[in-house]
Amino acid sequence: MILTAAVTLLITVLTTTVCFSVFQLFLRRNQVQSAEFSLQVVSNNIATDMKDIIYFSKWCCSNGVIQDYLEAFKDVNKLPTASNDSSNLRPMALSTHNRLKEEYYKTRSYKYLRAIVSTNNENNFLHMTSSVSTSSPYAAKLIRKSDFFEPLYHADDFLWIGLIHDPLSSITQGEFIPIVRPVYDKFNSEIIGWTYVEISTRLFTDYLATYPLPDDSLFFINMGDKTYRYQSNTLVETQKPYKISENSARKESFLAGTLVHSVTMSGGEKRILIERPIDGVNDWSISQILSEQQFKQQKNLYTLLIIGICFFIVSMGILLAFFLNRFIMEPIHKLSNKIDGISTGDFSRDNTIEWNHELGQIGRGINNMSGNIITLMEKRVSDEKQKKDLEYQILQSQINPHFLYNTLNSIKWMATIQNAGGIADMTTALARLLKNVSKGTASMIPLREELDLIKDYFLIQQYRYGGSVTIEYQIQSDELYNCQIHRFSLQPIIENALFHGIEPKGAAGRIIVSAEAEEIAGEKGLMIRVTDNGIGMSEEMIEKVLREDTDSHNKTEFFRHVGISNVNKRIQYDFGSEYGITITSRQGEFTTMTIRLPYVLFTEKQLAER
């Protein structure tokens, strides 16, 4: 019964899923194909018109008659009267106008055009338009002063800046696509004039008037970096209300050149976008977001069918479950009772729930879980006890330094009263050192605080060595003082330089501590170098120092647990293997220990809270 129910359910689910998927696939493919062919028709018509328009614009720039006209009138302020026309300029202007008119009306798309050919001084120009309008004597000057003129005039080729308002009329609200190209002298590269061609938006709206566009479908025209939405037989500039998914260009387009994208609308809805470039015009394309209403009606019918099938399957499943539960109810009750017992604290093992079937595997898992819980609880109790012991030890370690540096402060004041300046300086430095050890538990402190600790520590050592050792600080910038560094990172290195570098040399010693910003692993980092002029270190000793603490029993009481190896491990544990400590040395001359850290600054708020 279980096998039959499972196989039946599986076949039903697979059948309905495949049928539904195939149905949606064919519906989507039909919709995409229909939209592609519709866009192709519109695109081809627009491309044909634009081909004629671009040809006409180029003709105006290269025709010899127009070039002769522009050359003759380039220095003429106005057309001479008939009585003063000694150079026959008036017949030339009339002849050129007739030739321009002839070519204008030969253009297939002349009804969408207005053309002006002007000299550089804008006083003489030829004006052609298919509509009834009055030509202004200042038309060329108005166009030359328009914002769009200069970018189009100086462009290397045709440049599309989108729609503009009619520059020749403050009343007309229509929009046009401008074309401006310079006219060169036919014998040299001198610019003798320019042509202006104005394309009406009817170039698009006439073809889109009968375009099948459902209510929830969107149609866009892309020109350069401008996007216009077609609605109510007009073009409205808009921002694209969708975002194309990455790598969404799919292979289900039926026509070459057409792109099918999956897009996400501004409201989060997933839609399909069909885009068709306009041949012969760079950066022009038309696109349509497909309607979802066509899917919903078909989906509703098919969904009712699926619900009916599922209802039948569920009914059969309930009937089957009723009989099957009679055979597994008792084991389930036992497992449930065992789980309830665990929730009340009974973690004992119950072997009666370990049957030789799938439920028995669950029972064994529950028993194993009970044992693991007991083990974890015992470990937690042990960890809590260790935590209490550690907290007590930390409390003791804080009490002792506080008592010591308070006592040292008293000694300092007594030494000051008795004019023992050296004792006062040493006790002051030692008190600050102990206070720094005991205050706070933060692992990261500003570099300034770490250098203050080094100064106190070195002051004490200077009295010990009788002033035969000196230290110098070379900090690249004041900003570095606020960089984060591990607490007690520099002291073990200074101590190593004193005890194992300078002291065995038996002569005056010098330590240089420098800090600068450098690039580490491709990112900005903090580089701290500590250099001494001691006896140096061998490669074997360098490896030993970085691997484990040397002579840890000789270290000072305060820092016996903070060795160079521990500092290196702390840095690499927090920031990675590209950071940490490296050592370079030349025996008998010097040793340099370099600390590499990420460049992280404390904020002003963090510094104020310290």
C-alpha positions as CSV (number, residue, x, y, z in Angstrom):
1,M,0.0,0.0,0.0
2,I,2.8,2.4,0.9
3,L,4.6,1.6,-2.4
4,T,1.4,1.9,-4.4
5,A,0.6,5.3,-2.8
6,A,4.1,6.6,-3.3
7,V,4.3,5.6,-6.9
8,T,0.9,7.0,-7.7
9,L,1.6,10.2,-6.0
10,L,5.0,10.5,-7.8
11,I,3.5,9.9,-11.2
12,T,0.7,12.4,-10.5
13,V,3.1,15.1,-9.4
14,L,5.5,14.5,-12.3
15,T,2.7,14.5,-14.8
16,T,1.0,17.6,-13.6
17,T,4.4,19.4,-13.2
18,V,5.5,18.5,-16.7
19,C,2.2,19.4,-18.3
20,F,2.1,22.7,-16.5
21,S,5.7,23.5,-17.3
22,V,5.2,22.6,-21.0
23,F,2.0,24.6,-21.2
24,Q,3.7,27.6,-19.7
25,L,6.8,27.2,-22.0
26,F,4.7,27.0,-25.2
27,L,2.6,30.0,-24.1
28,R,5.7,32.0,-23.3
29,R,7.4,31.1,-26.6
30,N,4.3,32.0,-28.6
31,Q,4.1,35.4,-26.8
32,V,7.8,36.0,-27.3
33,Q,7.6,35.1,-31.0
34,S,4.6,37.3,-31.6
35,A,6.3,40.2,-29.9
36,E,9.5,39.7,-31.8
37,F,7.8,39.8,-35.2
38,S,5.8,42.9,-34.2
39,L,8.9,44.7,-33.1
40,Q,10.7,43.6,-36.3
41,V,8.0,45.2,-38.4
42,V,8.2,48.5,-36.5
43,S,12.0,48.4,-36.4
44,N,12.3,47.8,-40.1
45,N,10.0,50.6,-41.0
46,I,11.8,53.1,-38.7
47,A,15.2,51.9,-40.0
48,T,14.1,52.4,-43.6
49,D,12.9,56.0,-42.8
50,M,16.1,56.8,-40.8
51,K,18.2,55.5,-43.6
52,D,16.6,58.0,-46.0
53,I,16.9,60.8,-43.4
54,I,20.5,60.1,-42.7
55,Y,21.2,59.9,-46.4
56,F,19.4,63.3,-46.9
57,S,21.5,64.9,-44.1
58,K,24.7,63.6,-45.6
59,W,23.6,64.8,-49.1
60,C,23.1,68.3,-47.7
61,C,26.7,68.2,-46.4
62,S,28.3,66.9,-49.6
63,N,26.2,68.3,-52.5
64,G,28.2,70.6,-54.7
65,V,25.4,73.0,-55.4
66,I,24.9,73.6,-51.7
67,Q,28.6,73.9,-51.1
68,D,28.8,76.5,-53.8
69,Y,25.9,78.4,-52.2
70,L,27.6,78.3,-48.7
71,E,30.9,79.4,-50.2
72,A,29.3,82.3,-52.0
73,F,27.3,83.6,-49.1
74,K,29.7,82.9,-46.2
75,D,30.7,86.6,-46.0
76,V,27.4,88.1,-47.2
77,N,25.3,89.7,-44.4
78,K,22.1,89.7,-46.3
79,L,20.7,88.8,-49.7
80,P,21.2,91.7,-52.1
81,T,18.4,93.4,-53.9
82,A,17.7,92.7,-57.6
83,S,19.3,96.1,-58.6
84,N,22.4,95.5,-56.5
85,D,23.0,91.9,-57.4
86,S,26.1,92.2,-59.5
87,S,27.3,88.7,-58.5
88,N,24.1,87.0,-59.4
89,L,23.6,85.8,-55.8
90,R,19.8,85.9,-55.9
91,P,19.6,83.4,-58.9
92,M,22.1,81.2,-57.1
93,A,20.1,81.2,-53.9
94,L,16.9,80.4,-55.8
95,S,18.5,77.6,-57.8
96,T,20.0,76.1,-54.6
97,H,16.7,76.3,-52.9
98,N,15.0,74.5,-55.8
99,R,17.7,71.8,-55.8
100,L,17.3,71.3,-52.0
101,K,13.5,71.2,-52.4
102,E,13.8,68.6,-55.2
103,E,16.0,66.3,-53.0
104,Y,13.8,67.0,-49.9
105,Y,10.6,65.7,-51.6
106,K,12.5,62.8,-53.1
107,T,13.2,61.6,-49.5
108,R,10.6,58.9,-48.5
109,S,10.2,60.3,-45.0
110,Y,10.1,64.0,-45.9
111,K,6.8,64.4,-44.0
112,Y,8.7,63.9,-40.7
113,L,11.5,66.4,-41.5
114,R,12.4,70.0,-41.3
115,A,15.8,71.0,-42.8
116,I,17.9,74.1,-42.6
117,V,21.2,74.7,-44.4
118,S,23.0,77.8,-43.1
119,T,26.3,79.6,-43.6
120,N,28.5,80.1,-40.6
121,N,27.4,83.7,-40.1
122,E,23.7,82.5,-39.8
123,N,22.5,85.5,-41.9
124,N,21.8,83.4,-45.0
125,F,20.2,80.0,-44.8
126,L,17.8,77.7,-46.7
127,H,14.7,76.3,-44.9
128,M,12.6,73.3,-46.0
129,T,9.6,71.9,-44.2
130,S,6.5,69.8,-45.1
131,S,4.2,71.6,-42.7
132,V,2.7,75.1,-43.1
133,S,4.9,77.3,-41.0
134,T,6.3,80.8,-41.2
135,S,10.1,80.9,-41.6
136,S,11.8,83.3,-39.2
137,P,14.7,85.4,-40.4
138,Y,16.5,84.4,-37.2
139,A,15.9,80.6,-37.5
140,A,19.6,79.8,-38.0
141,K,20.6,82.0,-35.1
142,L,18.1,80.4,-32.8
143,I,19.3,77.0,-33.7
144,R,22.9,78.0,-33.3
145,K,22.2,79.3,-29.8
146,S,20.4,76.1,-28.7
147,D,22.1,73.9,-26.0
148,F,22.1,70.9,-28.3
149,F,23.9,72.6,-31.2
150,E,27.5,72.5,-30.1
151,P,27.7,68.9,-29.0
152,L,26.1,67.7,-32.2
153,Y,28.1,70.1,-34.4
154,H,31.5,69.0,-33.0
155,A,30.7,65.3,-32.8
156,D,32.7,63.0,-35.1
157,D,29.6,61.3,-36.4
158,F,25.8,61.4,-35.9
159,L,25.1,61.9,-32.2
160,W,21.8,61.1,-30.6
161,I,20.8,63.2,-27.6
162,G,17.1,62.3,-27.5
163,L,14.1,64.5,-28.0
164,I,14.2,68.4,-27.8
165,H,11.5,71.0,-27.9
166,D,11.1,73.0,-31.1
167,P,13.8,75.7,-30.9
168,L,11.9,77.8,-33.6
169,S,8.7,78.1,-31.7
170,S,7.8,79.0,-28.1
171,I,4.2,78.0,-28.7
172,T,4.5,74.5,-30.3
173,Q,4.8,71.8,-27.6
174,G,6.0,69.2,-30.0
175,E,9.3,67.4,-29.6
176,F,11.9,66.5,-32.3
177,I,15.1,64.6,-32.8
178,P,17.9,67.0,-33.9
179,I,20.7,66.3,-36.4
180,V,23.5,68.9,-36.8
181,R,26.5,68.3,-39.2
182,P,29.1,70.7,-40.4
183,V,29.6,71.3,-44.2
184,Y,33.2,71.3,-45.4
185,D,34.6,73.1,-48.4
186,K,34.9,70.7,-51.3
187,F,38.5,71.7,-51.9
188,N,39.9,71.7,-48.4
189,S,38.9,71.0,-44.8
190,E,37.5,74.4,-44.0
191,I,34.0,74.4,-42.5
192,I,31.8,76.8,-44.6
193,G,28.4,76.1,-43.0
194,W,26.2,73.5,-41.3
195,T,23.0,71.6,-41.8
196,Y,20.2,71.1,-39.3
197,V,17.6,68.3,-39.7
198,E,14.7,68.0,-37.3
199,I,12.9,64.6,-37.1
200,S,9.4,64.5,-35.8
201,T,8.3,61.9,-33.2
202,R,5.6,60.9,-35.7
203,L,8.4,58.8,-37.2
204,F,7.6,56.4,-34.2
205,T,4.0,57.2,-33.3
206,D,2.6,56.6,-36.8
207,Y,3.9,53.0,-36.8
208,L,2.9,52.4,-33.2
209,A,-0.7,53.7,-33.5
210,T,-1.9,50.3,-34.5
211,Y,0.6,48.3,-32.5
212,P,-1.0,45.6,-30.3
213,L,-0.1,46.7,-26.8
214,P,-2.0,45.2,-23.8
215,D,-2.8,47.4,-20.8
216,D,-0.1,45.9,-18.6
217,S,2.6,45.8,-21.3
218,L,5.2,48.6,-21.6
219,F,6.8,49.9,-24.8
220,F,10.1,51.8,-24.7
221,I,12.2,53.6,-27.3
222,N,15.9,53.9,-26.5
223,M,18.0,56.7,-28.1
224,G,21.6,57.0,-26.9
225,D,21.4,57.2,-23.1
226,K,17.7,58.4,-23.2
227,T,14.7,56.2,-22.7
228,Y,11.1,57.1,-23.8
229,R,7.9,55.3,-23.0
230,Y,5.2,55.1,-25.6
231,Q,1.8,55.8,-24.2
232,S,-1.4,57.5,-25.5
233,N,0.3,58.1,-28.9
234,T,3.1,60.2,-27.3
235,L,6.7,59.6,-26.2
236,V,7.4,60.5,-22.5
237,E,11.0,60.5,-21.2
238,T,11.4,58.1,-18.3
239,Q,13.9,56.2,-16.3
240,K,13.9,52.5,-17.0
241,P,11.5,51.0,-14.4
242,Y,13.3,47.7,-14.6
243,K,16.7,46.1,-14.0
244,I,18.1,43.5,-16.3
245,S,19.2,40.4,-14.5
246,E,22.9,39.5,-14.9
247,N,23.6,37.0,-17.7
248,S,19.9,37.1,-18.6
249,A,20.2,37.2,-22.5
250,R,18.5,34.0,-23.3
251,K,18.7,31.8,-26.4
252,E,14.9,31.6,-27.0
253,S,14.8,34.5,-29.5
254,F,13.5,33.5,-32.9
255,L,14.9,36.4,-34.9
256,A,18.6,37.3,-35.3
257,G,19.5,40.5,-33.5
258,T,16.6,40.3,-31.1
259,L,17.4,40.1,-27.4
260,V,15.2,38.4,-24.8
261,H,15.9,39.5,-21.2
262,S,14.6,38.6,-17.8
263,V,14.1,41.8,-15.9
264,T,13.0,42.8,-12.4
265,M,10.5,45.7,-12.2
266,S,10.9,48.4,-9.6
267,G,8.2,46.7,-7.5
268,G,10.1,43.4,-7.5
269,E,8.0,41.7,-10.2
270,K,9.8,39.4,-12.6
271,R,8.9,40.2,-16.3
272,I,10.2,39.4,-19.8
273,L,11.7,42.2,-22.0
274,I,12.0,41.9,-25.8
275,E,14.5,44.3,-27.3
276,R,15.1,45.0,-31.0
277,P,17.9,47.3,-32.3
278,I,17.1,49.6,-35.2
279,D,19.4,48.7,-38.0
280,G,21.6,51.5,-39.4
281,V,21.2,53.8,-36.4
282,N,23.7,53.3,-33.6
283,D,22.3,53.2,-30.0
284,W,18.7,53.1,-31.1
285,S,16.4,50.3,-30.1
286,I,12.8,49.5,-29.3
287,S,11.7,47.2,-26.5
288,Q,8.6,45.8,-25.0
289,I,7.8,44.3,-21.6
290,L,5.5,41.4,-22.2
291,S,2.0,41.3,-20.7
292,E,1.2,38.9,-17.8
293,Q,-2.5,39.1,-18.2
294,Q,-2.4,36.5,-21.1
295,F,-0.9,34.0,-18.7
296,K,-3.3,34.5,-15.8
297,Q,-6.5,33.3,-17.5
298,Q,-4.9,30.1,-18.7
299,K,-3.2,29.6,-15.4
300,N,-6.5,29.9,-13.6
301,L,-8.1,27.2,-15.6
302,Y,-5.2,24.9,-15.4
303,T,-4.8,25.6,-11.6
304,L,-8.4,24.4,-11.1
305,L,-7.6,21.2,-12.8
306,I,-4.5,20.7,-10.7
307,I,-6.4,21.4,-7.5
308,G,-9.0,18.8,-8.4
309,I,-6.3,16.2,-9.0
310,C,-4.5,17.1,-5.8
311,F,-7.7,16.9,-3.8
312,F,-8.3,13.4,-5.1
313,I,-4.7,12.4,-4.2
314,V,-4.9,13.9,-0.8
315,S,-8.2,12.1,-0.1
316,M,-6.6,8.8,-1.1
317,G,-3.6,9.6,1.0
318,I,-5.7,10.3,4.1
319,L,-7.5,7.0,3.6
320,L,-4.3,5.2,3.2
321,A,-2.7,7.0,6.2
322,F,-5.7,5.9,8.4
323,F,-4.8,2.3,7.9
324,L,-1.1,2.7,8.1
325,N,-1.2,4.6,11.3
326,R,-2.8,1.7,13.0
327,F,0.4,-0.3,12.5
328,I,2.9,2.4,13.6
329,M,0.9,4.2,16.3
330,E,2.4,2.3,19.2
331,P,6.0,2.9,18.3
332,I,5.3,6.6,17.7
333,H,3.7,6.9,21.1
334,K,6.7,5.3,22.7
335,L,9.1,7.7,20.9
336,S,6.9,10.6,21.9
337,N,6.9,9.6,25.6
338,K,10.7,9.2,25.5
339,I,11.1,12.7,24.1
340,D,8.7,14.1,26.7
341,G,10.9,12.3,29.4
342,I,14.0,14.0,28.0
343,S,12.3,17.3,28.2
344,T,11.6,16.8,31.9
345,G,15.2,15.7,32.7
346,D,15.1,11.9,32.2
347,F,18.2,11.1,30.1
348,S,18.3,7.3,30.9
349,R,18.6,4.9,28.0
350,D,15.4,3.0,26.9
351,N,16.2,-0.1,24.9
352,T,12.6,-0.8,24.2
353,I,12.4,1.9,21.5
354,E,15.2,0.4,19.4
355,W,13.2,-1.7,16.9
356,N,14.6,-3.4,13.8
357,H,13.1,-0.9,11.3
358,E,13.2,2.8,10.5
359,L,11.5,3.9,13.7
360,G,14.0,1.8,15.6
361,Q,16.8,3.9,14.0
362,I,15.1,7.0,15.4
363,G,14.9,5.4,18.8
364,R,18.6,4.6,18.8
365,G,19.3,8.2,17.7
366,I,17.2,9.5,20.7
367,N,19.1,7.2,23.1
368,N,22.5,8.4,21.7
369,M,21.3,12.0,22.0
370,S,20.4,11.4,25.7
371,G,23.9,10.1,26.4
372,N,25.5,13.0,24.6
373,I,23.4,15.5,26.6
374,I,24.7,14.0,29.8
375,T,28.3,14.2,28.6
376,L,27.8,17.8,27.5
377,M,26.2,18.8,30.8
378,E,29.1,17.3,32.8
379,K,31.6,19.1,30.5
380,R,29.6,22.4,31.0
381,V,29.8,22.0,34.8
382,S,33.6,21.4,34.6
383,D,34.0,24.4,32.3
384,E,32.0,26.6,34.7
385,K,34.2,25.5,37.6
386,Q,37.4,26.3,35.6
387,K,35.9,29.7,34.6
388,K,35.3,30.6,38.3
389,D,38.9,29.6,39.1
390,L,40.3,31.7,36.3
391,E,38.1,34.7,37.3
392,Y,39.5,34.4,40.9
393,Q,43.0,34.3,39.6
394,I,42.4,37.3,37.4
395,L,41.0,39.2,40.4
396,Q,44.1,38.3,42.4
397,S,46.4,39.4,39.6
398,Q,44.5,42.8,39.5
399,I,44.6,43.3,43.3
400,N,48.4,42.7,43.6
401,P,49.4,45.3,40.9
402,H,47.0,47.9,42.3
403,F,48.5,47.4,45.8
404,L,52.1,47.6,44.4
405,Y,51.7,50.7,42.3
406,N,49.9,52.5,45.1
407,T,52.8,51.6,47.4
408,L,55.3,52.7,44.7
409,N,53.6,56.1,44.5
410,S,54.1,56.5,48.2
411,I,57.8,55.6,47.8
412,K,58.1,58.1,44.9
413,W,56.8,61.0,47.0
414,M,59.2,60.1,49.8
415,A,62.1,60.0,47.3
416,T,61.0,63.3,45.9
417,I,60.9,64.9,49.4
418,Q,64.4,63.5,50.1
419,N,65.7,64.8,46.7
420,A,66.4,61.3,45.3
421,G,65.4,62.0,41.8
422,G,66.5,58.7,40.3
423,I,64.5,56.7,42.8
424,A,61.4,58.9,42.1
425,D,61.7,58.5,38.3
426,M,62.1,54.7,38.6
427,T,59.2,54.2,41.0
428,T,57.0,56.5,38.9
429,A,57.9,54.5,35.8
430,L,57.4,51.2,37.6
431,A,54.0,52.4,39.0
432,R,52.8,53.4,35.6
433,L,54.0,50.1,34.2
434,L,52.1,48.1,36.8
435,K,49.0,50.3,36.4
436,N,49.1,49.6,32.6
437,V,49.4,45.9,33.3
438,S,46.4,45.9,35.7
439,K,44.0,48.2,33.9
440,G,41.5,46.9,31.4
441,T,41.2,43.6,29.6
442,A,41.1,44.9,26.0
443,S,43.5,43.0,23.8
444,M,43.9,46.0,21.3
445,I,45.2,49.4,22.5
446,P,46.4,52.5,20.6
447,L,50.1,52.5,19.6
448,R,50.5,55.6,21.8
449,E,49.7,53.6,25.0
450,E,52.0,50.7,24.0
451,L,54.9,53.2,23.4
452,D,54.2,54.8,26.8
453,L,54.6,51.4,28.4
454,I,57.9,50.9,26.6
455,K,59.1,54.3,27.7
456,D,58.4,53.4,31.4
457,Y,60.0,50.0,31.0
458,F,63.1,51.3,29.2
459,L,63.5,54.1,31.8
460,I,63.9,51.4,34.5
461,Q,66.3,49.5,32.4
462,Q,68.4,52.6,31.8
463,Y,69.0,53.0,35.5
464,R,69.9,49.3,35.6
465,Y,72.5,49.7,32.8
466,G,73.8,53.1,34.1
467,G,72.6,55.0,31.1
468,S,74.7,53.0,28.6
469,V,71.7,52.1,26.5
470,T,69.5,54.6,24.5
471,I,66.3,54.3,22.6
472,E,65.0,56.4,19.7
473,Y,61.4,56.6,18.3
474,Q,60.8,57.3,14.6
475,I,57.0,57.6,14.0
476,Q,56.1,58.5,10.4
477,S,53.0,60.5,11.3
478,D,50.9,61.5,14.3
479,E,48.0,59.4,12.9
480,L,49.9,56.3,13.6
481,Y,49.7,56.9,17.3
482,N,46.0,55.9,17.1
483,C,46.6,52.6,15.2
484,Q,45.4,49.5,17.0
485,I,48.1,47.1,18.3
486,H,48.0,44.1,20.7
487,R,48.7,45.0,24.3
488,F,52.2,44.0,25.4
489,S,53.4,43.4,21.8
490,L,56.6,45.6,21.9
491,Q,57.9,44.9,25.5
492,P,59.1,41.3,24.8
493,I,60.9,42.6,21.7
494,I,62.6,45.4,23.6
495,E,63.5,43.0,26.4
496,N,65.0,40.6,23.9
497,A,67.1,43.4,22.4
498,L,68.4,44.4,25.8
499,F,69.1,41.0,27.4
500,H,70.1,38.9,24.4
501,G,71.4,41.5,22.0
502,I,73.0,44.5,23.8
503,E,73.9,43.1,27.3
504,P,76.1,40.2,25.9
505,K,78.0,42.7,23.7
506,G,79.3,44.5,26.8
507,A,79.3,48.0,25.2
508,A,76.9,50.9,24.8
509,G,73.8,50.0,23.0
510,R,71.1,51.7,21.0
511,I,67.6,50.7,20.1
512,I,65.5,52.3,17.3
513,V,61.7,51.9,17.3
514,S,60.1,53.0,14.0
515,A,56.5,52.9,12.7
516,E,55.2,53.6,9.2
517,A,52.3,52.8,6.9
518,E,53.1,50.3,4.1
519,E,51.2,48.1,1.8
520,I,50.8,44.5,3.2
521,A,49.1,41.8,1.1
522,G,47.6,44.4,-1.2
523,E,46.1,46.5,1.7
524,K,47.3,49.3,3.8
525,G,49.1,48.1,6.9
526,L,51.1,49.2,9.9
527,M,54.8,48.3,9.9
528,I,56.7,48.5,13.3
529,R,60.5,47.8,13.3
530,V,62.7,47.4,16.5
531,T,66.4,47.5,15.6
532,D,69.3,47.0,18.1
533,N,73.1,47.1,17.5
534,G,73.7,44.0,19.6
535,I,75.5,40.8,18.9
536,G,72.8,39.6,16.4
537,M,71.2,36.2,16.0
538,S,71.8,33.1,14.0
539,E,69.2,31.6,11.7
540,E,68.8,28.7,14.2
541,M,68.1,31.2,17.1
542,I,65.7,33.2,14.9
543,E,63.7,30.0,14.2
544,K,63.7,29.0,17.9
545,V,62.6,32.5,19.0
546,L,59.6,32.5,16.6
547,R,58.7,28.8,17.4
548,E,58.8,29.0,21.3
549,D,59.9,31.3,24.1
550,T,63.6,31.1,24.9
551,D,64.8,31.4,28.5
552,S,61.3,31.9,29.7
553,H,62.5,31.4,33.3
554,N,64.7,34.4,33.0
555,K,61.9,36.8,31.9
556,T,60.5,39.5,34.2
557,E,57.7,38.6,36.5
558,F,55.3,41.0,34.8
559,F,55.8,39.6,31.3
560,R,56.9,36.0,31.8
561,H,53.8,34.8,29.9
562,V,54.2,37.3,27.0
563,G,57.0,36.0,24.7
564,I,57.9,36.9,21.1
565,S,56.4,33.6,19.9
566,N,53.1,34.3,21.7
567,V,52.9,37.8,20.3
568,N,53.5,36.4,16.8
569,K,50.8,33.7,17.3
570,R,48.4,36.2,18.7
571,I,48.7,38.5,15.6
572,Q,48.4,35.6,13.1
573,Y,45.5,34.2,14.9
574,D,43.6,37.5,14.8
575,F,44.6,38.7,11.3
576,G,46.1,35.8,9.2
577,S,49.4,34.4,8.2
578,E,50.4,37.4,6.1
579,Y,50.8,39.4,9.4
580,G,53.0,38.8,12.4
581,I,56.7,39.1,13.3
582,T,59.7,38.6,11.1
583,I,63.4,38.8,12.2
584,T,66.4,39.8,10.2
585,S,69.8,39.9,11.7
586,R,73.6,40.0,11.0
587,Q,75.7,38.5,13.8
588,G,77.9,41.0,15.5
589,E,76.1,44.0,13.9
590,F,72.3,44.3,14.4
591,T,68.9,42.6,14.8
592,T,65.7,44.0,13.4
593,M,62.3,42.6,14.5
594,T,59.4,43.7,12.3
595,I,55.8,43.6,13.3
596,R,53.2,43.7,10.5
597,L,49.6,44.6,11.4
598,P,46.5,45.8,9.6
599,Y,46.1,49.6,9.5
600,V,43.1,50.1,11.8
601,L,42.6,53.4,13.7
602,F,40.7,53.9,16.9
603,T,37.8,56.3,16.4
604,E,37.6,59.6,18.4
605,K,34.7,58.1,20.4
606,Q,36.8,55.0,21.3
607,L,39.8,57.1,22.3
608,A,37.5,59.3,24.5
609,E,36.1,56.3,26.3
610,R,39.6,54.9,27.2
